[in-house]
Amino acid sequence: MGVREGFEELYGTAPEGVWAAPGRVNLIGEYTDFNEGFVMPLALPHTAVAAVSRRTDGVLRLHSADIEGPVVELHVDELAPLTNTSWAAYPAGVVWALREAGHAVTGADVHLASTVPTGAGLSSSAALEVVTALALDDLYELGLTGPELARLAQRAENDFVGVPCGIMDQTASACCTEGHALHLDCRDLSIRQVPFDLASQGLELLVVDTRVKHALGDGAYAERREGCEEGARQLGVSHLRDVAYEELDAALARLSDERVRRYVRHVVSDDHRVERVIALLDAGDVRAIGPVLTEGHASLRDDLRISCEELDLVVATANAAGALGARMTGGGFGGSAIVLVESADVDTVTKAVTEAFGSAGYTAPRVFPAVPSAGARRLS
């Protein structure tokens, strides 16, 4: 059953419209966003879809086709941060953020369904937030831009849900375009669409969802963020973005804490890797980004220390089987890796990785192509 039919069955009337917002995978630039650096995500074909109608009585009704349970009924004037720990906090947080920003959202009926894999580090939560924000922007004629919707969605996640994420996931979901990767400057939030048409080059970017999430990841993000902020303080800059790659060695020599030194080295070098990847793509040399991806993985594994055995196995196995390059993507301790391969080698690399997981006694991974897709949009 589609979301439109699901909405009608739930609420007894047709929705005013249907919207979609994608999940994302990050090509390069990890843990750089909150350091006001550079990231380069692309939207996936997997989306959160919402059928929505306005209400004028202050009631917000939320339902997900993917989660067992009744309609969640809330009142917009009673929404308060950190009070809801269910999936409904994400769309409810968007309504709260819109109202906090002065937009007169007087309620809504919402029915959601998503094909974005959860727990795979592909921003299923950002897709939920952005699709809700876009629908309400349309219905209430708020006139918000993609970057503005992204900021509101981020505020919902930071302040209402209580997750200290950067701006990348929501911006990717709101602003990506088909056939492109998104170069986002996380300081001024300027964006540039970088052509990334792999099919025309005989290439594919595979996502390998390891299907694992290690508990080690709980709190690790906040600890790394604190370490990066400490590094910036010791170096006398507002954010690590301000440390030039050419001055990295001199900067590292000024840091006494080995942990902080590792984090700084990762962030500054990963910002530089984003710039290298853009230069290669602009020059039309897509295959040459492969080694940069692998180099990025080594930094995430050794300096940031957020990889895990499963992710390392994907990268090592894929590269040994003929991939052009690979790295873990997202927050780490599980989730997904990306692998750049010649189209002719997809089956070989997929088989090698799947067999390696079997030999190691791991659950079989989920492997699918990351096709650079459109950002948030109205469907009907």
C-alpha positions as a Markdown table, in Angstrom:
| # | Residue | x | y | z |
|---|---|---|---|---|
| 1 | Met | 0.0 | 0.0 | 0.0 |
| 2 | Gly | 1.3 | 3.4 | -0.9 |
| 3 | Val | 1.5 | 6.3 | 1.5 |
| 4 | Arg | -1.4 | 8.1 | -0.1 |
| 5 | Glu | -3.7 | 5.0 | 0.4 |
| 6 | Gly | -2.3 | 4.5 | 3.9 |
| 7 | Phe | -3.1 | 8.1 | 4.8 |
| 8 | Glu | -6.7 | 7.7 | 3.5 |
| 9 | Glu | -7.1 | 4.5 | 5.5 |
| 10 | Leu | -5.8 | 6.1 | 8.7 |
| 11 | Tyr | -7.4 | 9.5 | 8.6 |
| 12 | Gly | -10.4 | 8.8 | 6.4 |
| 13 | Thr | -9.6 | 11.5 | 3.8 |
| 14 | Ala | -7.1 | 12.1 | 1.0 |
| 15 | Pro | -3.9 | 13.9 | 1.9 |
| 16 | Glu | -3.2 | 17.4 | 0.5 |
| 17 | Gly | 0.1 | 16.1 | -1.0 |
| 18 | Val | 2.9 | 13.6 | -1.0 |
| 19 | Trp | 6.6 | 14.5 | -0.6 |
| 20 | Ala | 9.9 | 12.6 | -0.6 |
| 21 | Ala | 13.4 | 13.2 | 0.9 |
| 22 | Pro | 16.4 | 10.9 | 0.5 |
| 23 | Gly | 18.9 | 9.3 | 2.7 |
| 24 | Arg | 22.5 | 10.1 | 1.9 |
| 25 | Val | 25.9 | 8.5 | 1.7 |
| 26 | Asn | 29.0 | 10.6 | 2.3 |
| 27 | Leu | 31.7 | 10.3 | -0.4 |
| 28 | Ile | 34.5 | 12.0 | 1.6 |
| 29 | Gly | 34.9 | 14.3 | 4.6 |
| 30 | Glu | 34.0 | 12.6 | 7.9 |
| 31 | Tyr | 33.7 | 14.4 | 11.3 |
| 32 | Thr | 34.7 | 17.6 | 9.4 |
| 33 | Asp | 31.2 | 19.2 | 9.5 |
| 34 | Phe | 31.2 | 20.3 | 13.2 |
| 35 | Asn | 34.7 | 21.6 | 12.6 |
| 36 | Glu | 33.3 | 24.0 | 10.0 |
| 37 | Gly | 35.1 | 22.1 | 7.3 |
| 38 | Phe | 34.1 | 20.4 | 4.0 |
| 39 | Val | 31.9 | 17.4 | 3.2 |
| 40 | Met | 30.8 | 15.8 | 0.0 |
| 41 | Pro | 27.6 | 13.7 | 0.3 |
| 42 | Leu | 25.3 | 12.4 | -2.4 |
| 43 | Ala | 21.6 | 11.6 | -2.1 |
| 44 | Leu | 20.6 | 8.0 | -2.4 |
| 45 | Pro | 17.6 | 6.7 | -4.3 |
| 46 | His | 16.2 | 5.5 | -1.0 |
| 47 | Thr | 13.7 | 8.0 | 0.5 |
| 48 | Ala | 11.3 | 8.8 | 3.3 |
| 49 | Val | 7.9 | 9.6 | 1.8 |
| 50 | Ala | 5.2 | 11.6 | 3.6 |
| 51 | Ala | 1.5 | 12.1 | 2.9 |
| 52 | Val | 0.5 | 15.2 | 4.8 |
| 53 | Ser | -2.5 | 17.5 | 5.4 |
| 54 | Arg | -2.8 | 20.7 | 7.4 |
| 55 | Arg | -4.9 | 21.0 | 10.6 |
| 56 | Thr | -6.1 | 24.2 | 12.2 |
| 57 | Asp | -6.8 | 22.8 | 15.7 |
| 58 | Gly | -3.3 | 22.5 | 17.0 |
| 59 | Val | -3.3 | 18.7 | 16.8 |
| 60 | Leu | -0.3 | 16.9 | 15.2 |
| 61 | Arg | -1.0 | 13.2 | 14.3 |
| 62 | Leu | 2.0 | 11.1 | 13.2 |
| 63 | His | 2.1 | 7.6 | 11.9 |
| 64 | Ser | 4.8 | 5.4 | 10.3 |
| 65 | Ala | 4.1 | 2.4 | 8.0 |
| 66 | Asp | 7.4 | 1.0 | 9.1 |
| 67 | Ile | 6.9 | 0.9 | 12.9 |
| 68 | Glu | 4.3 | -1.1 | 14.7 |
| 69 | Gly | 2.0 | 1.1 | 16.7 |
| 70 | Pro | -1.0 | 3.4 | 16.7 |
| 71 | Val | -1.1 | 7.0 | 15.5 |
| 72 | Val | 0.9 | 9.3 | 17.8 |
| 73 | Glu | -1.2 | 12.3 | 18.7 |
| 74 | Leu | 0.5 | 15.4 | 20.0 |
| 75 | His | -0.5 | 19.1 | 20.5 |
| 76 | Val | 1.8 | 21.6 | 18.8 |
| 77 | Asp | 1.7 | 24.1 | 21.7 |
| 78 | Glu | 2.8 | 21.4 | 24.1 |
| 79 | Leu | 5.8 | 20.2 | 22.1 |
| 80 | Ala | 8.9 | 20.4 | 24.3 |
| 81 | Pro | 12.6 | 19.3 | 23.7 |
| 82 | Leu | 13.9 | 16.0 | 25.0 |
| 83 | Thr | 10.4 | 14.8 | 26.1 |
| 84 | Asn | 9.9 | 12.2 | 23.3 |
| 85 | Thr | 12.3 | 9.3 | 22.7 |
| 86 | Ser | 10.4 | 7.5 | 19.9 |
| 87 | Trp | 10.7 | 7.8 | 16.2 |
| 88 | Ala | 8.0 | 10.5 | 16.3 |
| 89 | Ala | 10.4 | 12.9 | 17.9 |
| 90 | Tyr | 12.0 | 13.6 | 14.5 |
| 91 | Pro | 8.9 | 14.9 | 12.7 |
| 92 | Ala | 7.5 | 16.4 | 15.9 |
| 93 | Gly | 10.9 | 18.2 | 16.4 |
| 94 | Val | 10.5 | 19.8 | 12.9 |
| 95 | Val | 7.1 | 21.2 | 13.8 |
| 96 | Trp | 8.6 | 22.5 | 17.1 |
| 97 | Ala | 11.6 | 24.1 | 15.2 |
| 98 | Leu | 9.3 | 25.7 | 12.6 |
| 99 | Arg | 7.1 | 27.2 | 15.4 |
| 100 | Glu | 10.2 | 28.4 | 17.3 |
| 101 | Ala | 11.3 | 30.2 | 14.2 |
| 102 | Gly | 8.0 | 32.1 | 14.1 |
| 103 | His | 6.1 | 30.1 | 11.5 |
| 104 | Ala | 2.5 | 29.6 | 12.3 |
| 105 | Val | 2.2 | 25.8 | 11.9 |
| 106 | Thr | -1.2 | 24.9 | 13.4 |
| 107 | Gly | -1.1 | 21.1 | 13.2 |
| 108 | Ala | -0.9 | 18.3 | 10.6 |
| 109 | Asp | -1.9 | 14.8 | 9.8 |
| 110 | Val | 1.2 | 12.9 | 8.7 |
| 111 | His | 1.7 | 9.3 | 7.4 |
| 112 | Leu | 5.3 | 8.2 | 6.7 |
| 113 | Ala | 7.0 | 5.3 | 5.0 |
| 114 | Ser | 10.8 | 5.0 | 4.3 |
| 115 | Thr | 13.1 | 2.8 | 2.2 |
| 116 | Val | 16.2 | 4.4 | 3.8 |
| 117 | Pro | 17.9 | 1.5 | 5.8 |
| 118 | Thr | 17.9 | 2.4 | 9.5 |
| 119 | Gly | 21.1 | 1.9 | 11.6 |
| 120 | Ala | 23.2 | 1.8 | 8.4 |
| 121 | Gly | 24.6 | 5.3 | 8.8 |
| 122 | Leu | 22.6 | 6.6 | 5.8 |
| 123 | Ser | 20.7 | 9.3 | 7.6 |
| 124 | Ser | 17.3 | 7.8 | 7.8 |
| 125 | Ser | 16.5 | 10.4 | 10.6 |
| 126 | Ala | 17.5 | 13.4 | 8.4 |
| 127 | Ala | 15.2 | 12.1 | 5.6 |
| 128 | Leu | 12.3 | 12.0 | 8.1 |
| 129 | Glu | 13.0 | 15.5 | 9.3 |
| 130 | Val | 13.5 | 17.0 | 5.8 |
| 131 | Val | 10.4 | 15.4 | 4.2 |
| 132 | Thr | 8.3 | 16.7 | 7.1 |
| 133 | Ala | 9.9 | 20.2 | 6.8 |
| 134 | Leu | 9.4 | 20.4 | 3.0 |
| 135 | Ala | 5.7 | 19.2 | 3.3 |
| 136 | Leu | 4.9 | 21.8 | 5.9 |
| 137 | Asp | 6.8 | 24.5 | 4.0 |
| 138 | Asp | 4.7 | 23.8 | 1.0 |
| 139 | Leu | 1.4 | 23.5 | 2.7 |
| 140 | Tyr | 1.8 | 26.5 | 4.9 |
| 141 | Glu | 3.4 | 28.5 | 2.1 |
| 142 | Leu | 6.4 | 29.5 | 4.2 |
| 143 | Gly | 8.8 | 30.1 | 1.2 |
| 144 | Leu | 11.8 | 28.5 | 2.8 |
| 145 | Thr | 14.9 | 27.5 | 0.8 |
| 146 | Gly | 16.6 | 24.1 | 0.9 |
| 147 | Pro | 19.4 | 25.3 | 3.1 |
| 148 | Glu | 16.9 | 27.0 | 5.5 |
| 149 | Leu | 14.9 | 23.7 | 5.7 |
| 150 | Ala | 18.1 | 21.9 | 6.4 |
| 151 | Arg | 18.9 | 24.2 | 9.3 |
| 152 | Leu | 15.5 | 23.8 | 10.8 |
| 153 | Ala | 15.7 | 20.0 | 10.5 |
| 154 | Gln | 19.2 | 20.1 | 12.2 |
| 155 | Arg | 17.8 | 22.2 | 15.0 |
| 156 | Ala | 15.0 | 19.7 | 15.5 |
| 157 | Glu | 17.6 | 16.9 | 15.8 |
| 158 | Asn | 20.1 | 18.9 | 18.0 |
| 159 | Asp | 17.7 | 20.7 | 20.4 |
| 160 | Phe | 14.4 | 18.6 | 20.3 |
| 161 | Val | 15.7 | 15.1 | 19.9 |
| 162 | Gly | 19.0 | 15.8 | 21.6 |
| 163 | Val | 21.5 | 14.4 | 19.0 |
| 164 | Pro | 24.5 | 16.8 | 18.4 |
| 165 | Cys | 24.7 | 16.2 | 14.6 |
| 166 | Gly | 26.3 | 18.6 | 12.2 |
| 167 | Ile | 24.5 | 20.1 | 9.2 |
| 168 | Met | 25.6 | 17.7 | 6.5 |
| 169 | Asp | 22.8 | 15.1 | 6.6 |
| 170 | Gln | 19.9 | 17.5 | 6.4 |
| 171 | Thr | 21.6 | 19.6 | 3.7 |
| 172 | Ala | 22.3 | 16.6 | 1.6 |
| 173 | Ser | 18.7 | 15.4 | 1.9 |
| 174 | Ala | 17.3 | 18.9 | 1.1 |
| 175 | Cys | 19.7 | 20.1 | -1.5 |
| 176 | Cys | 21.3 | 17.3 | -3.5 |
| 177 | Thr | 20.6 | 17.0 | -7.2 |
| 178 | Glu | 20.6 | 13.9 | -9.5 |
| 179 | Gly | 23.9 | 12.9 | -11.0 |
| 180 | His | 25.9 | 15.1 | -8.6 |
| 181 | Ala | 27.8 | 15.1 | -5.3 |
| 182 | Leu | 27.2 | 18.1 | -3.0 |
| 183 | His | 30.3 | 20.1 | -2.0 |
| 184 | Leu | 29.2 | 21.7 | 1.3 |
| 185 | Asp | 31.2 | 24.3 | 3.1 |
| 186 | Cys | 30.0 | 23.8 | 6.7 |
| 187 | Arg | 31.2 | 27.3 | 7.7 |
| 188 | Asp | 29.1 | 29.5 | 5.4 |
| 189 | Leu | 26.8 | 26.7 | 4.2 |
| 190 | Ser | 27.6 | 27.5 | 0.6 |
| 191 | Ile | 27.0 | 24.6 | -1.7 |
| 192 | Arg | 28.2 | 23.5 | -5.1 |
| 193 | Gln | 26.9 | 20.7 | -7.2 |
| 194 | Val | 29.8 | 18.6 | -8.5 |
| 195 | Pro | 29.1 | 16.3 | -11.5 |
| 196 | Phe | 29.4 | 12.7 | -10.4 |
| 197 | Asp | 28.0 | 10.6 | -13.2 |
| 198 | Leu | 29.6 | 7.2 | -12.6 |
| 199 | Ala | 27.6 | 5.2 | -15.1 |
| 200 | Ser | 28.9 | 7.2 | -18.0 |
| 201 | Gln | 32.5 | 6.3 | -16.8 |
| 202 | Gly | 31.7 | 2.6 | -16.5 |
| 203 | Leu | 31.9 | 2.8 | -12.7 |
| 204 | Glu | 29.7 | 2.1 | -9.7 |
| 205 | Leu | 29.8 | 3.2 | -6.1 |
| 206 | Leu | 28.6 | 0.4 | -3.9 |
| 207 | Val | 27.3 | 0.8 | -0.4 |
| 208 | Val | 28.1 | -2.2 | 1.8 |
| 209 | Asp | 25.8 | -2.1 | 4.9 |
| 210 | Thr | 27.6 | -4.3 | 7.5 |
| 211 | Arg | 24.3 | -4.7 | 9.4 |
| 212 | Val | 26.2 | -4.1 | 12.7 |
| 213 | Lys | 26.2 | -1.3 | 15.2 |
| 214 | His | 28.7 | -1.6 | 18.0 |
| 215 | Ala | 27.7 | -0.2 | 21.4 |
| 216 | Leu | 31.2 | 1.3 | 21.5 |
| 217 | Gly | 29.7 | 4.0 | 19.3 |
| 218 | Asp | 27.5 | 5.4 | 22.1 |
| 219 | Gly | 29.1 | 8.5 | 23.3 |
| 220 | Ala | 32.1 | 8.2 | 21.0 |
| 221 | Tyr | 30.8 | 11.0 | 18.7 |
| 222 | Ala | 30.6 | 13.4 | 21.5 |
| 223 | Glu | 34.0 | 12.4 | 22.8 |
| 224 | Arg | 35.6 | 13.0 | 19.4 |
| 225 | Arg | 33.8 | 16.3 | 19.0 |
| 226 | Glu | 35.1 | 17.4 | 22.4 |
| 227 | Gly | 38.6 | 16.3 | 21.4 |
| 228 | Cys | 38.5 | 18.4 | 18.2 |
| 229 | Glu | 37.2 | 21.4 | 20.1 |
| 230 | Glu | 40.1 | 21.0 | 22.6 |
| 231 | Gly | 42.6 | 20.8 | 19.7 |
| 232 | Ala | 41.2 | 24.0 | 18.2 |
| 233 | Arg | 41.5 | 25.7 | 21.6 |
| 234 | Gln | 45.1 | 24.6 | 22.1 |
| 235 | Leu | 46.0 | 25.8 | 18.6 |
| 236 | Gly | 44.2 | 29.2 | 19.1 |
| 237 | Val | 41.7 | 28.9 | 16.3 |
| 238 | Ser | 37.9 | 28.9 | 16.4 |
| 239 | His | 37.6 | 25.6 | 14.5 |
| 240 | Leu | 40.0 | 23.1 | 13.0 |
| 241 | Arg | 38.9 | 24.3 | 9.6 |
| 242 | Asp | 41.4 | 27.2 | 10.2 |
| 243 | Val | 44.4 | 24.9 | 10.4 |
| 244 | Ala | 45.9 | 24.9 | 6.9 |
| 245 | Tyr | 47.0 | 21.5 | 5.6 |
| 246 | Glu | 50.4 | 22.8 | 4.8 |
| 247 | Glu | 50.9 | 23.8 | 8.4 |
| 248 | Leu | 49.6 | 20.5 | 9.9 |
| 249 | Asp | 52.9 | 19.1 | 11.0 |
| 250 | Ala | 53.8 | 22.4 | 12.8 |
| 251 | Ala | 50.3 | 22.4 | 14.4 |
| 252 | Leu | 50.6 | 18.8 | 15.6 |
| 253 | Ala | 54.0 | 19.5 | 17.1 |
| 254 | Arg | 52.3 | 22.0 | 19.4 |
| 255 | Leu | 49.8 | 19.4 | 20.8 |
| 256 | Ser | 50.9 | 17.4 | 23.8 |
| 257 | Asp | 47.9 | 15.1 | 24.0 |
| 258 | Glu | 48.3 | 12.1 | 21.7 |
| 259 | Arg | 44.5 | 11.6 | 21.4 |
| 260 | Val | 43.9 | 15.2 | 20.5 |
| 261 | Arg | 46.8 | 15.1 | 18.0 |
| 262 | Arg | 45.3 | 12.2 | 16.2 |
| 263 | Tyr | 41.8 | 13.8 | 15.9 |
| 264 | Val | 43.4 | 17.1 | 14.6 |
| 265 | Arg | 45.4 | 15.1 | 12.0 |
| 266 | His | 42.3 | 13.3 | 10.8 |
| 267 | Val | 40.1 | 16.4 | 10.4 |
| 268 | Val | 42.7 | 18.6 | 8.7 |
| 269 | Ser | 43.8 | 15.8 | 6.3 |
| 270 | Asp | 40.2 | 14.8 | 5.6 |
| 271 | Asp | 39.3 | 18.4 | 4.7 |
| 272 | His | 42.3 | 18.3 | 2.3 |
| 273 | Arg | 41.0 | 15.0 | 0.9 |
| 274 | Val | 37.7 | 16.7 | 0.0 |
| 275 | Glu | 39.5 | 19.3 | -1.9 |
| 276 | Arg | 41.6 | 16.7 | -3.7 |
| 277 | Val | 38.5 | 14.7 | -4.7 |
| 278 | Ile | 36.8 | 17.8 | -6.1 |
| 279 | Ala | 39.9 | 18.7 | -8.1 |
| 280 | Leu | 40.0 | 15.1 | -9.6 |
| 281 | Leu | 36.3 | 15.2 | -10.4 |
| 282 | Asp | 36.6 | 18.6 | -12.0 |
| 283 | Ala | 39.4 | 17.2 | -14.1 |
| 284 | Gly | 37.3 | 14.3 | -15.2 |
| 285 | Asp | 39.6 | 11.8 | -13.5 |
| 286 | Val | 37.0 | 9.9 | -11.5 |
| 287 | Arg | 39.0 | 6.7 | -11.1 |
| 288 | Ala | 41.8 | 8.6 | -9.3 |
| 289 | Ile | 39.5 | 9.3 | -6.3 |
| 290 | Gly | 39.7 | 5.6 | -5.3 |
| 291 | Pro | 43.0 | 5.8 | -3.5 |
| 292 | Val | 41.9 | 9.0 | -1.7 |
| 293 | Leu | 38.9 | 7.0 | -0.4 |
| 294 | Thr | 41.2 | 4.3 | 0.9 |
| 295 | Glu | 43.5 | 6.8 | 2.4 |
| 296 | Gly | 40.5 | 8.3 | 4.2 |
| 297 | His | 39.6 | 5.0 | 5.7 |
| 298 | Ala | 43.1 | 4.5 | 7.1 |
| 299 | Ser | 42.7 | 7.9 | 8.8 |
| 300 | Leu | 39.3 | 7.0 | 10.2 |
| 301 | Arg | 40.7 | 3.7 | 11.4 |
| 302 | Asp | 44.0 | 4.8 | 12.9 |
| 303 | Asp | 43.6 | 8.5 | 13.8 |
| 304 | Leu | 39.9 | 8.9 | 14.6 |
| 305 | Arg | 39.6 | 5.2 | 15.6 |
| 306 | Ile | 35.9 | 4.8 | 14.7 |
| 307 | Ser | 36.2 | 1.8 | 12.4 |
| 308 | Cys | 35.6 | -1.8 | 13.4 |
| 309 | Glu | 36.6 | -5.3 | 12.2 |
| 310 | Glu | 33.6 | -5.6 | 9.9 |
| 311 | Leu | 34.3 | -2.2 | 8.2 |
| 312 | Asp | 38.0 | -2.9 | 7.9 |
| 313 | Leu | 37.2 | -6.3 | 6.3 |
| 314 | Val | 35.0 | -4.7 | 3.7 |
| 315 | Val | 37.7 | -2.2 | 2.7 |
| 316 | Ala | 40.6 | -4.7 | 2.7 |
| 317 | Thr | 38.6 | -7.4 | 0.8 |
| 318 | Ala | 37.1 | -5.1 | -1.8 |
| 319 | Asn | 40.5 | -3.5 | -2.6 |
| 320 | Ala | 42.1 | -7.0 | -2.8 |
| 321 | Ala | 39.3 | -8.1 | -5.2 |
| 322 | Gly | 40.0 | -5.2 | -7.6 |
| 323 | Ala | 38.1 | -2.2 | -6.3 |
| 324 | Leu | 39.5 | 1.2 | -7.1 |
| 325 | Gly | 39.1 | 2.3 | -3.5 |
| 326 | Ala | 36.9 | 2.0 | -0.4 |
| 327 | Arg | 36.3 | 3.5 | 3.0 |
| 328 | Met | 33.9 | 3.4 | 5.9 |
| 329 | Thr | 31.3 | 6.2 | 5.8 |
| 330 | Gly | 29.3 | 7.9 | 8.5 |
| 331 | Gly | 29.6 | 7.8 | 12.3 |
| 332 | Gly | 31.5 | 4.5 | 12.5 |
| 333 | Phe | 31.5 | 1.5 | 14.8 |
| 334 | Gly | 29.4 | -0.3 | 12.3 |
| 335 | Gly | 27.1 | 1.0 | 9.6 |
| 336 | Ser | 28.3 | 1.2 | 6.0 |
| 337 | Ala | 31.3 | 1.4 | 3.8 |
| 338 | Ile | 31.5 | 2.7 | 0.2 |
| 339 | Val | 33.4 | 0.9 | -2.6 |
| 340 | Leu | 34.3 | 2.5 | -5.9 |
| 341 | Val | 34.4 | -0.3 | -8.6 |
| 342 | Glu | 34.5 | -0.7 | -12.3 |
| 343 | Ser | 31.0 | -1.8 | -13.4 |
| 344 | Ala | 32.5 | -5.0 | -14.8 |
| 345 | Asp | 33.9 | -5.9 | -11.3 |
| 346 | Val | 30.7 | -5.4 | -9.3 |
| 347 | Asp | 29.8 | -9.0 | -9.0 |
| 348 | Thr | 33.4 | -10.1 | -8.3 |
| 349 | Val | 33.9 | -7.6 | -5.5 |
| 350 | Thr | 30.4 | -8.2 | -4.0 |
| 351 | Lys | 31.0 | -12.0 | -3.9 |
| 352 | Ala | 34.4 | -11.5 | -2.3 |
| 353 | Val | 33.1 | -9.3 | 0.4 |
| 354 | Thr | 30.1 | -11.6 | 1.1 |
| 355 | Glu | 32.3 | -14.7 | 1.3 |
| 356 | Ala | 34.7 | -12.9 | 3.6 |
| 357 | Phe | 31.9 | -12.1 | 6.0 |
| 358 | Gly | 30.7 | -15.7 | 5.8 |
| 359 | Ser | 34.2 | -17.0 | 6.6 |
| 360 | Ala | 34.5 | -14.6 | 9.5 |
| 361 | Gly | 31.2 | -15.7 | 10.9 |
| 362 | Tyr | 29.5 | -12.3 | 10.3 |
| 363 | Thr | 25.9 | -11.8 | 9.1 |
| 364 | Ala | 25.9 | -11.3 | 5.4 |
| 365 | Pro | 26.2 | -7.7 | 4.4 |
| 366 | Arg | 23.7 | -5.8 | 2.3 |
| 367 | Val | 25.3 | -4.5 | -0.9 |
| 368 | Phe | 23.6 | -2.0 | -3.3 |
| 369 | Pro | 24.7 | 0.8 | -5.7 |
| 370 | Ala | 24.7 | 4.4 | -4.5 |
| 371 | Val | 23.2 | 6.2 | -7.5 |
| 372 | Pro | 23.5 | 10.0 | -7.1 |
| 373 | Ser | 19.9 | 11.0 | -6.8 |
| 374 | Ala | 17.6 | 14.0 | -6.4 |
| 375 | Gly | 17.1 | 15.8 | -3.1 |
| 376 | Ala | 13.8 | 16.5 | -1.3 |
| 377 | Arg | 10.8 | 17.1 | -3.7 |
| 378 | Arg | 7.0 | 17.0 | -3.9 |
| 379 | Leu | 5.7 | 13.9 | -5.6 |
| 380 | Ser | 2.0 | 14.8 | -5.9 |
